[in-house]
Amino acid sequence: MNRTPLENVARALVPPGKGILAADESTGTIAKRFQAIALPSTEASRQAYRQMLFTAPALGDFISGVILFDETIRQNASDGTPFVQLLAQQGILPGIKVDKGAKPLAQFPEETVTEGLDGLRGRLEEYAKMGARFTKWRAVIRIGDGLPTSACLAANAHALGRFAALSQEAGLVPIVEPEVLMDGSHTLERCEAVTTEVLRVVFSELAQQRVAIEAMLLKINMVTAGKDCQEQPGIPEVAGATVRCLRRVAVPALPGIVFLSGGMSGPLATQRLNAINKIGDTPWPLSFSFGRALQDEALQQWHGENVPAGQQALLLRARCNSAALDGKYSEAMESKQTA
């Protein structure tokens, strides 16, 4: 079957055994991460941290793509090699976060809409010239009393649809990310119902915007209870609810679905990913696009100066997630001797 170039890129992001590293933290977000290791957030320290991640030996064995932030896609390694080129040398596709963040939704307290559509066509053209192959846009959906509202879902789905259409117009594969937050005391069942409705609205909007489903990826939360819920589901329950939800509403033509970690620890995200893939029998690969769950241990070990330790921690977690894509992860893999 003949595929378009965009379809080929989308499939290249979800090959067997590989997932996506989300390294697109904004300047404010990464400053908070650096605070945990008492490291000032400067352009130089951010560049050194990203260089540690991107130069990890054989990272391309487990990582298919990296989502970058605007500052990062413009940075070079210490030897002058652009980060985009550095990733390409490892066989890793460079991508770019293009939204401008979630802002208060007018007239709807406690809800947000993601901004960044103004001027997006021009920015996409620039990013494509810089070597980006794919894009990402995140919508934030909060569960609460009477939330989310239909207005919030409609506003965010419309933005996701326009972003995806503009990305494909620019020759870039969009990663559409409607994230249902773990914040709150909601149950597993409530999260499943909300995630199902979110996806229904999003896919309807994508169809209206004439987005080619075969040339995009969906990035979504795992279905789980809110972190303040007194009854936390087990790993099999999370896996079952997640796969059930996706089977119900995700379009089969998708090249793949990648999960966000949403504040989960590295090991927990891996365990849940492993359980999801053990279920199997889905029309799409179920992979990962983790940020903190891939980086937290690496950041702690690096601590501003220990590059080998940081890279070892990153590769260990990436290797564990790779095994989870086949449902073959085991806790024994957590031993550093296997890194």
BELBEL-V870234 format. One record per helix or strand. SS is the DSSP state (alpha for helix, beta for strand). FROM is the first residue (numbers start at 1). TO is the last residue. If there is no record, write none. Layout:
SS,FROM,TO ; SS,FROM,TO
//
This chain:
alpha,5,12 ; beta,19,23 ; alpha,27,35 ; alpha,43,54 ; alpha,59,61 ; beta,63,68 ; alpha,70,73 ; beta,76,76 ; beta,82,82 ; alpha,83,89 ; beta,93,97 ; beta,102,104 ; beta,112,114 ; alpha,120,130 ; beta,134,141 ; beta,144,144 ; beta,147,147 ; alpha,150,169 ; beta,173,180 ; alpha,188,208 ; alpha,213,215 ; beta,216,220 ; alpha,235,249 ; beta,256,259 ; alpha,266,279 ; beta,285,290 ; alpha,292,302 ; alpha,307,324 ; alpha,331,334 ; alpha,336,338
//
